C-alpha cells in the first residue's frame, strides 16, 4: 500500500472518529439542555477537562525531555494542539455555566413535553457547544498526531536515543 493511500485512510479514520464522537457528544448535550437537566452534563464535561489538562501537560513534559528529533517536534506540535483544544473546551464550559447561571437568575422554565417559542432561548447553548466540540476535535487531532509513536514496540536503545541530549 502506498504512503499516500495510508495517509488517506488515516484521514478517513480520523474523520470517522471525530464524526461519531461529535454525534454522541451533541446528542448528550442536546438532551440535557432540552430537558434543563444540567447536573449530569457538568458531571460529564468537567472530568473530560481534567483529562485534557493532564494529557496536555504530559505531552509538553515529554516533548521537552526528548532530544532534538522528529519525535520532539511531533510531540510539541501535539502538545500545542492539545492546549488549544483544552482552552477552547474550557471556554465552552465556562460560557455554558454562565448561560446556565443567567437562565437560573431569570427564572427560565421550559417544558420539554410542550415546546414553545420561549424554548428557542436554549439555542444560546450552541455557542458553548461549538467551543467544546472544537476543543474536542483539536484534542483528538493531537492524540492522533502522537499515537503512531506509541503504537509500536520500542527497544531500550530507542528509549535511550530519544532522551539523549546533545552537548
N, C-alpha and C positions, 0 to 999 in steps of 0.2 A: 504494500500500500504506500502510495506516495506521501510525502510530507504535507503537501497542500491538502490532500484528501483527509489526512489525520487532523489537520487544523480545522477543516470544515466540520468534521464530525465532533470535534471538541467544542466548537462554537455552537453547533446544534444542540449538543448535550447541555451546555451552559444555558442556552435559551430555554430549553425544556424545563430545566431545573428551576430557573427564575420564574417562568410562567406558572408552573404548578405550585411552587411555594407562594408566589404572589396571589394566586387564586384562593388558596387556603387562607392566607392572611386577610385578604379582602373580605372573604365570607365571614370570618370570625369577627372582624371589626364591624362589618355591616350589621350583623345580627345583634351585637351588643349595643351599638349606637342606636339602632332602630328600637330596641326594647328599653333603652335608657338604663341598661344594667352595666355600669362601668367598673364595678369592683373586680369581676373576673378578668376584664380587659386589662386593668392595671396589673393584676397578678400574672397575666400572660406576657405583657410588654416589658415590664421592669426587669425581670430576670434575663431577658434577651439583652438588654442594655448592659448588664453586668458582664455577660459573656463577651459582648463586643469590646468593652474596655479591657478586659483581661487578655483576650486574644491579641488585640492591637498592641498592648504593652509587651507581650511575649514576642511578637514579630519585631518590634523595634529593638528589643534586647538581643534577639537572635541576629538581626541584621548588623548590629554593632559588634557582635562577638565574632563574626565571620571575617576571614581575611579578604583582601580585595579580590573579588571574583564576580562571575556572573551570578552565582547564588546570592551574594551580598546585595547586588543591585536588584535582583528579583524580590528578595525578602524586604528590602527597604521600600521598593515600589508597592508591594503588597501591604506593608505597614501603613504607608501613606494613604492608600485607597481605603484600608480598613478604618483609619482615623477619620477620613472624610465621611465614610458611611456611618460611623459611630456618632459623629457630630450631627449629621442630618437626622439620624434616628432620635437622638437626644432632643433636638429642636422640635421634632414631631411629637414626642411625648410631652414636652413642656407646653407646646401650643394646645395639644389635646386636653391636658389637665387644666389649662387656663380657660378653654372654652367650656369645659365641664363646670368649672367654678362659676363662670359667667351665667350659664344656664341655671345653676343652682340658686345663685343670688337673685335671678329674675323670676324664680319660682316657675320655671318652664315645665309644662306637663304635655305629654303626647301619648295617646292611646294607640298602641300598635294594632289593636283589633279594629279600630275605626280611624283610618288615616284621614288627616285633614290638611288644609293648606298650612296650618301652623307647623306641621311636621317638616316642612321644607327647610326650616331653620337648621335641621340636623345636617343639611348638606354642607354646613360650615366645617364639618369634621372631615371633609375631603382634603382640606389643606394639610392638617396634621397627618392624615393617612398617606398623602403623596410624599411628604417628607420622610415618614417612616419607611415607606416602600422604597424610596430612592436610597435611603441609608442601607436597607437590607440588600438591595441589588449591588450596591458598591461593595458591601462586606462580602457577599457571596463571590463577587468578582475577585476580591483579594484572596479569598481562600482558594479559588480556582487557579489563581496565578501561582500560589505557593505549593499546591497539592502535588504536582509532579515530583518535587524534591523529596516528598515523604512517602511516595507510593512504591519505592523500590528499595531493596536491601542496601545497606551501607556498611562497608567494611571499617574496621578500626583505623586503617590507613586513611580512608576517605574522611573520617571524622577529624583525624589529626591534620590532614591537609586543609580542610575547611576552616579550622580555627587557628591555623598557623598565621602568625603576624610577620609582616615584613619589618626588617630592622630599620 
